[in-house]
Amino acid sequence: MPNDLEPRPANRLALPIVLALIAVVGWGLLFLSRRSAAEFEEHLRGQVASLHQRQMELLNERTQREAAIGTIEKLRSDVAALRQEQESLKQARNQLQTDLSHLREEKATAGNHSRQIRAPS
């Protein structure tokens, strides 16, 4: 029976070899996971930079659109004021045309009166 308890030489080497292989695989996995994590982190940094750039572009577009909207609103206000001025000028023109017609009639009437006054002499 003492022979059964004694480890055989093949069994003695198997355990350290298996443990060494497990250690090598463990260190290899750790290296790969750190490398993979570093690559993923670099990828994420690139995405963050890209998103930040896009955000800045969108903010600039928004600012330009707000400025354009302000300009459009100002132009609409100016158009409304110009329409009011146009209407006022039309009324003034119509009044002047009416006054001109009356003056022409008065001139014609005054000319007729002066001819009548001159004619009997």
Order of alpha helices (4+ residues) and beta strands (2+ residues): alpha-alpha
